[in-house]
Amino acid sequence: MILMVLLFGFVCFSSGEKIHEVRKNETLGAIAGKYGVSVGVLQALNGISNPNLLFAGKKLKIPDNRQSQITYHVKQGDSLGIIARRFGVKTSTLASINKILRPDLIKVGQKILVPIKGTKHASAFALLSDSTLKALNSVRPKEKKWKRIVFHHSATPVDDPMNMHRVHKARGMKNGLAYHFVISNGSRKAKDGEVFLSDRWKKQLDGGHMKRQSDNKISIGICLIGNFELRPPTSKQLKSLEGICKYLMRRCNIDADQVTTHKLLHPGHTVCPGKHFPLSSILKKIAS
């Protein structure tokens, strides 16, 4: 066994790790997804305090496929919830594995077994296409800027991001398309579930999708094409939405209780994203 002392505690690993050499523009999140582990595990194993500071050629240790868990040593300021979020697992899972009856009474130095497979972050990679992942990984979100994810519908049965961009610009929006992401329903030659990243996301600009500018500064806007007052989103749209949410939640450190809809933030102002939008189902999936 080897023992590593890190800024965020002590972690024990077996000596059978693989080595991954970082490629140009590759992110820790993409590497974690490739091997089915959490970003927190890779940070711990490689002594990385800031996951955004990677460089091409850096060699990363990857847990052996036979490993199912690691041992984390609690440090000052830790709680079971903080440890769970760091490694992308549920607090209840850690409590169950470690037979902890009082999660609020863990102690400094206490050993906590942490599962390293099947994390929420890894599952996002199974839901998104390679091209979408490549586009997402090419953008580095502004640190601590994004606090919330807001769902919208286009309220049009047929549409595409370029047309939406032209319409929004004609309405006086300097940066055009109001949303950071658009998910197609298969209309106008786009694939059903195809994800479009707007310049607002690529350049990390404020959104234009909310009434209050204070909301636009902190809210990531995701619009699904369709009128969900008439019918629900397609299954492929919902699959992409789940993947995008899980990716953004992990990458931007956004909790599930900060994922919402336009209508919930502005009751009485709008019906967006419509009565057939399955919010409760989506929230259940992204919180799991």
N, C-alpha and C positions, 0 to 999 in steps of 0.2 A: 504493500500500500504506500502511497505517497500522500503527504499532508501539505496543503497550500494555505498560507496565511494571507488573507485579502482584506481590502478596505471594508468589505461588507461581511466579514466573518471568516470562519474556518470551514473548509470543505474537504472531505476525504474522497479520493477516487481510486479505482484500481489502476494498475500500471498498463493495461491493455488498450490504450487509446489509439485512434487513428490520427493522421495528420492531414489537414486541409490547407493548401496554399491559397491565400486570398488573391482573387483576380481583380483587374481594374473595374472600378465602379460597383464592386460586389459589397453588399451590406451584411452585417451580422445577422439580421433578420432572415435574409435569403439563405444564408448558410445554415442557420438553425432549422429552417423549414426543410431544407434538403435532407438533413439527417434526422428529422423528426424529434428534435429536442427544443427546449426553450432558449431564448436569448440569455436568460439569467444563468442557465447551466453553462453556456459557452463563456459568459463573462467570468463566472466563478472558476472554471477550469483553466482559463487563460489569463486570469488576473487583470481583466479589462474593466476599468471603472466607468469609462465613457464609450458606449457601443457605437457612437458616431465617428470615433477616431480610429479608423481602420486604414491600412495602406496596402497597395498591391505588393505581393511577395511575402507578407507576414504569414507565418506558419501557426495554424491553430490546432490545438488538441481537440479531438472529437471523441466522446464516450464510445466505448466498445459496444457493439450491438447486443452483447450478452448482458450488459448492465441494465438493470431495471430501476435502480435508485441510487442516490448518493446520500452521504451523511453531512448535514449542515450543523455547525456549532453556533448556537444563539449568541449574538453580541448585544452590547448595550444599545437600547433604543428599539430593538426588534419586538415585533408582536407576531403571532401566528399568521395574521392577515397580511402583514408586510412581507413575510417570508413567502407566503402563498403567491402573492402578486409578483414577486421577484422571479419566481420560477414558473409562473404560468399555470398554477394548479389551484384547486379549490381549498379554502380554509378547512372545510369539513373533511376533505380527503386527507389532509395532513393530520387532523385530529384523529381520524379513524385509524390510519396506518400506525400512528405513534401511541394509540390508546390514551389520548389526552382528554380527560373529562372536563378540565377547566382551561380552555384556550387562553384565558386572560392571565394564567398563572405560570407561564413558561419562565425559565430562569437563564441568566447569562451563563454560557458554557454548556447548556443542555444540548444533547444530541437529538437532531430531528432528521428522520428519514424522509427524503424527498424523491417522488417518482420522476423519471426524466423522459418518459415516452408518452405520446398521445396528448400533448399539451394543446391549449387553446390556440397558441400561435401557430403551431405546426398544422393544425387543422385548416387554418386559413389558406395555406398553400395548396391543399388538396381541392379547394373550392374555386380557385382562380386559375385562369389560363396562364401559360408561360409568358405570353406577350404582355398580359396585364401585370404580372409579377415583375417583369423586366422594367416596364414603365414606372411602376410604383417604386422599385428599388433605385431608380435613377434620380429620385427626388429626396432631398433631405429636409424633413419638416423643421420649421423653426421651433427651437426649444421653448417649451412652456407656453406657446401661443395658443394652441388648440385645446379647448376645454370641453367641447360638445360636438355631437354629430346630429344633424337634423335631416329628416326624410321629407321629400317632396314628390309630387307627381307633376307631369307636364300638363295634365288636364286636356291633352290632345291624344286621340287614338293612334295617330300617325305623326311622327316627327323625327328629327335628327339634330345632333348637337350644333352643326353648322347653321342650320336654319334658326335654331334657338338663339345662337350667338348674334345673327343678323337682326333678329327681332328685338333682342335686349339692347343692342347697340342703338337701334333706331329709337328706342324709348329713352335714350339719354344716358345709358350706362357706359362710362368711358372704357371699361375693360370687357364689355360685351357679356357673354354668357355668365349668368349670375351664380351658377353652381360650380363646385369644385369637381364633381363627378356626375356623369350621366350614364344610365344603364338602359340599353336599347331593348325594345320588345320585338325586334326582328323586322321592323318596318323600314322602308326606304333603303333596302340592300344591306343594312347592318345585320349582324348575327343576333339572334335572340340571346340576351344576357351579356352582350358585348359591353365592355366598360370603357368609357371615354374619359381621359384626364384632361381637364381644361387648363388654360394658361394660369388661371387663378391658383390652381394647386401646384403646377410646375414652378411658378414664380413666387409661391407662398403669399399670395395677395388676399386681402380681406374678401369675404363673400359679398354677394349682392342679393342674396336670397331671403333676407329677413327685413322686416320693417324698420327695426331699430339698428342704427349703426353699431351700437355697443355689442349687439348680438352678432353682427356680421364679422366683427373683429376676432371672435373666439369660436365661431361655429363653422364646422365643415358641412357644406351643403351637398347632399346626394339626391339627385332627381332621377326617378324612374319614368321612362316614357310610357304614357297611357293615361286613361281617365278612370281612376279607381272609384269614382262615384258610380260608374256603370258596371265595371267588372274588376276582378283582382289582378295583380301582376302575374306574369307567367312564372312557372316553376324555375326556369333558368334565370330570370331576373332576380328572384328571391335567393337563389343559390349564390349568384354573384354579390348580391347585397350582403349576405351573411359573411362571405369571404372578405369583402372590403371592410366591413365593420370590425371583424376580428383583427384584421391587419392594422387598421388605424388605431384601434383601442390599444393594441400592444405597442405600436410604434410611437404613438403620441401620449401614452399613459392616460387614456380616457376610460373611466369606469362605466359599466353598463347602465347605471342610473342617470348618466348624462347623454344617453342616446334617446332621441325623442322625435316628434313630428312638428311640422309648421303649425298645425292646428292647436296642439297642446301648449305651444309657447304663446300663441295668439288666439285664444278662444273668442269666438264671435267675429273675428276678422276674416277667417278663411276656413274652408272645409278640407284643405290640402293636408294629407295626400288621399283623401276620399274614404268613404265608409267601408269599402271593401279591402282596404290596406290592412294586412294581418300583423299589426304591431305586436300584440301579445306573443304571437308565435315567434317572431323574430327576436324579441327580447329574451325569450326563454332559451333560444338557441345560442345567442351570443354570450349569455351569462353562464352557459354550461361548460 
